[in-house]
Amino acid sequence: MTTIGVGLCGAMVGLAVWLLVAAASGHIALPGLLHPGDALGPRHLLAITSACGLLVAVVVQIPVLGVLTGGLLWIGLTAITGPSVPAITRMGDAVASWCETVRQELEAGQPLRAAVVASCDMPPEPLAIPLGRLAERLERQQLPDALWGLRADVDHAAIGPIIAALDIAYRRGAGDLPRLMENQVEATRHRVAMLRDLHASRAKHRRAMALLLALFAVSIAVLMVVWPAFLAAYRPLVGELVLGGIGGAVFLAVRSLVRLSQPSLPPDFFAVRDAASTQTARAARTRQPL
């Protein structure tokens, strides 16, 4: 049973290290299971980590080791299923390109609605599906409602100010709409570049996180191979308390490095409008038709 427990514990720690390295890179995914940015609810996380931790605790007969294993898996799964900075920056570039297309159509003399329709015919790859849905909505909806539907389809903070500006320009008018769109393009690209540079500057934290986990996993694996009996010292209550202190320090260090390795995402001040605001906007357009 001890040999099985040693192998199982090593496998769990190795899986946790792999998850954290995958999350740190932002590009590696779990084949067929998870991809960076995929949503994984708290219940799923709790079920997976609890099952793995309980299995280790039962086989190795050290409850604290099972808790630590589950904690490492929790951090790894939370990190890999969180927002992927490379994916966010790619979407931000696509939003800026779409806004630039709208600006070019406006400068060519197109009305606002026609400019938006034309922009749907040349979508950037990350926005191909949302802009296809926008084109369908424009056939049966007013422009502001269709644009806010696009905001609901695209989970990126950069598109909110653009949608809000187009909404206000459609309802209230704008003196120089192409210039306004040009400012939006510049601001979006600036925010995307800042996020990309900040993510690159955090690479040292990701390397430190991977190094810490690798050293911890290798140390545990070597001890298990060279001296399997060392686990016996951690089975009494005092031994579990010592193991919990060591594991807790590693857990907190890894969690801090995970937070430091991921830059804060830009706030979203233009969330999707609720039903009440939509009704208010529709009433305003009815009172002041264009």
C-alpha positions in Angstrom: 0.0 0.0 0.0 2.9 2.3 0.7 4.3 1.9 -2.8 0.9 2.6 -4.3 0.5 5.7 -2.1 4.0 7.0 -3.0 3.2 6.6 -6.7 -0.2 8.2 -6.4 1.0 11.1 -4.4 3.8 11.7 -6.9 1.4 11.6 -9.8 -0.9 14.1 -8.1 1.9 16.5 -7.4 3.2 16.1 -10.9 -0.3 16.9 -12.3 -0.5 20.0 -10.2 2.9 21.1 -11.5 1.8 20.5 -15.0 -1.4 22.5 -14.5 0.5 25.4 -13.1 3.1 25.4 -15.8 0.3 25.3 -18.4 -1.5 28.1 -16.7 1.7 30.2 -16.6 2.4 29.8 -20.3 -1.2 30.8 -21.2 -1.0 28.6 -24.3 -0.9 24.9 -23.1 -4.2 23.2 -22.7 -5.4 19.9 -21.2 -6.0 17.7 -24.3 -9.7 17.1 -24.7 -10.6 18.4 -21.3 -9.8 22.1 -20.6 -8.5 25.0 -22.5 -7.2 28.3 -21.0 -10.1 30.6 -20.4 -12.7 27.8 -20.2 -15.2 28.2 -17.4 -15.0 25.6 -14.6 -17.5 26.2 -11.8 -16.6 26.0 -8.1 -18.6 22.8 -7.7 -16.6 21.1 -10.4 -13.3 22.3 -8.9 -14.4 21.2 -5.4 -15.5 17.8 -6.7 -12.2 17.2 -8.6 -9.8 18.4 -5.9 -11.8 16.7 -3.1 -11.8 13.4 -4.8 -8.1 13.5 -5.6 -7.2 14.7 -2.1 -9.4 12.1 -0.4 -7.9 9.3 -2.5 -4.3 10.4 -1.6 -5.3 10.7 2.1 -6.8 7.2 2.2 -4.0 5.4 0.4 -1.1 7.2 2.1 -3.0 7.4 5.4 -1.9 11.0 6.0 -5.0 13.3 5.8 -2.9 16.5 5.7 -1.0 15.2 2.6 -4.4 14.7 0.9 -5.5 18.2 1.8 -2.2 19.7 0.4 -2.6 17.6 -2.8 -6.1 18.9 -3.3 -5.0 22.5 -2.6 -2.3 22.3 -5.3 -4.8 20.9 -7.7 -7.2 23.6 -6.9 -4.6 26.3 -7.6 -3.6 24.7 -10.9 -7.2 24.2 -12.1 -8.2 27.7 -11.1 -5.2 29.2 -12.9 -5.6 27.2 -16.1 -9.4 27.9 -16.4 -9.0 31.6 -15.6 -8.8 34.4 -18.2 -6.0 33.8 -20.7 -4.1 37.0 -21.3 -2.9 36.1 -24.8 -6.5 35.3 -25.8 -7.7 38.6 -24.3 -5.0 40.6 -26.2 -5.9 38.8 -29.5 -9.5 39.7 -29.0 -8.5 43.3 -28.2 -6.6 43.5 -31.4 -9.6 42.2 -33.3 -11.9 44.8 -31.7 -9.5 47.6 -32.7 -9.4 46.2 -36.3 -13.2 46.1 -36.4 -13.5 49.7 -35.1 -10.9 50.8 -37.7 -13.1 49.2 -40.4 -16.1 51.2 -39.2 -14.0 54.4 -39.2 -12.9 53.8 -42.8 -16.5 53.2 -43.9 -17.6 56.4 -42.2 -14.8 58.4 -43.8 -15.9 57.0 -47.2 -19.2 58.7 -46.6 -21.3 55.8 -45.4 -24.1 56.4 -42.9 -23.5 54.8 -39.5 -25.8 51.9 -40.0 -24.3 51.1 -43.4 -20.8 51.4 -42.0 -21.5 48.9 -39.3 -23.2 46.5 -41.8 -20.2 46.8 -44.1 -17.8 46.0 -41.2 -19.6 42.7 -40.7 -18.5 41.6 -44.2 -14.8 41.8 -43.3 -14.6 40.4 -39.8 -11.3 39.8 -38.0 -11.0 36.0 -37.2 -11.7 36.2 -33.4 -14.9 38.3 -34.2 -16.2 36.3 -37.1 -19.0 34.6 -35.3 -20.1 37.6 -33.2 -20.1 39.9 -36.2 -22.1 37.3 -38.2 -24.7 37.4 -35.5 -24.6 41.2 -35.5 -25.4 41.2 -39.3 -28.4 38.9 -38.6 -29.7 41.2 -35.8 -29.3 44.3 -38.0 -31.9 42.9 -40.4 -34.6 43.0 -37.7 -33.4 45.3 -34.9 -32.5 48.9 -34.4 -28.8 49.7 -34.6 -28.3 50.3 -30.8 -30.0 47.1 -29.8 -28.0 45.1 -32.3 -24.8 46.7 -31.1 -25.5 45.9 -27.5 -26.2 42.3 -28.6 -22.7 42.3 -30.0 -21.5 43.5 -26.6 -23.2 40.5 -25.0 -21.5 38.2 -27.5 -17.9 39.6 -27.0 -16.5 39.2 -23.5 -13.9 42.0 -23.7 -13.8 45.3 -21.9 -12.5 47.2 -24.9 -15.7 46.8 -27.0 -17.9 48.5 -24.3 -16.7 52.1 -24.9 -17.0 51.6 -28.7 -20.6 50.3 -28.5 -21.5 53.1 -26.1 -20.0 55.7 -28.4 -21.8 54.3 -31.5 -25.1 54.1 -29.5 -24.9 57.8 -28.4 -23.8 58.9 -31.9 -26.8 57.1 -33.4 -29.3 58.5 -31.0 -27.9 62.0 -30.4 -25.6 62.6 -33.3 -21.9 63.3 -33.4 -20.0 66.2 -35.0 -17.0 64.2 -36.2 -17.8 60.5 -35.9 -14.8 59.3 -37.9 -12.5 61.2 -35.6 -14.3 59.7 -32.6 -13.8 56.2 -34.0 -10.1 57.0 -34.6 -9.7 57.9 -30.9 -11.4 54.7 -29.9 -9.0 52.7 -32.1 -6.0 54.4 -30.6 -7.2 53.9 -27.0 -8.0 50.2 -27.6 -4.7 49.4 -29.1 -2.9 51.3 -26.4 -4.7 49.3 -23.7 -4.0 46.0 -25.5 -0.3 46.9 -25.8 -0.1 47.8 -22.1 -1.7 44.5 -21.1 0.6 42.5 -23.4 3.7 44.3 -22.1 2.6 43.8 -18.5 2.0 40.1 -19.1 5.5 39.8 -20.6 7.0 41.6 -17.6 5.5 39.1 -15.2 7.4 36.2 -16.9 9.9 36.1 -14.0 7.1 35.4 -11.6 5.9 32.5 -13.8 9.4 31.1 -14.0 9.8 31.4 -10.2 6.4 29.6 -9.7 7.3 26.8 -12.0 10.8 26.4 -10.4 9.3 26.3 -6.9 6.8 23.7 -7.8 9.3 21.6 -9.7 11.8 21.7 -6.9 9.1 20.8 -4.4 7.9 17.9 -6.5 11.4 16.5 -7.2 12.3 16.7 -3.6 9.2 14.8 -2.5 9.7 12.2 -5.3 13.4 11.6 -4.4 12.6 11.2 -0.7 9.8 8.7 -1.6 12.2 6.7 -3.8 15.3 6.8 -1.6 13.6 6.7 1.8 10.0 5.5 1.7 9.9 5.1 5.5 10.1 8.9 6.0 6.3 9.1 5.6 6.0 7.2 8.9 7.2 10.3 10.8 4.3 12.3 9.5 1.5 9.9 10.4 1.3 11.0 14.1 -0.6 14.2 15.0 2.7 16.1 15.6 4.0 14.9 12.2 0.9 16.0 10.4 1.1 19.4 12.0 4.7 19.8 10.8 3.7 18.6 7.4 0.8 21.0 7.3 3.1 23.9 8.2 5.5 23.0 5.4 2.8 22.4 2.9 0.9 25.5 3.9 4.0 27.7 3.3 4.5 26.2 -0.1 0.8 26.6 -0.9 0.8 30.3 0.1 4.0 30.9 -1.9 2.6 29.3 -5.0 -0.7 31.1 -4.7 1.1 34.5 -4.3 3.2 33.7 -7.4 0.1 32.8 -9.4 -1.4 36.2 -8.6 1.8 38.0 -9.3 2.2 36.2 -12.6 -1.1 37.3 -14.0 -1.7 41.1 -14.6 -4.9 42.7 -13.5 -7.4 42.9 -16.4 -8.8 46.3 -17.4 -12.1 47.1 -15.7 -15.3 46.9 -17.7 -17.3 50.1 -17.2 -19.8 49.3 -20.0 -21.5 46.1 -19.1 -24.4 44.8 -21.2 -27.5 46.9 -20.6 -30.3 45.3 -18.6 -33.9 45.2 -19.7 -34.9 48.4 -17.9 -32.2 50.5 -19.6 -33.1 49.0 -22.9 -36.7 50.0 -22.5 -35.6 53.5 -21.5 -33.4 53.9 -24.5 -36.1 52.5 -26.9 -38.6 55.1 -25.4 -36.1 57.9 -25.9 -35.6 56.9 -29.5 -39.4 56.9 -30.0 -39.7 60.4 -28.5 -36.8 61.7 -30.6 -36.7 59.8 -33.9 -33.8 60.4 -36.2 
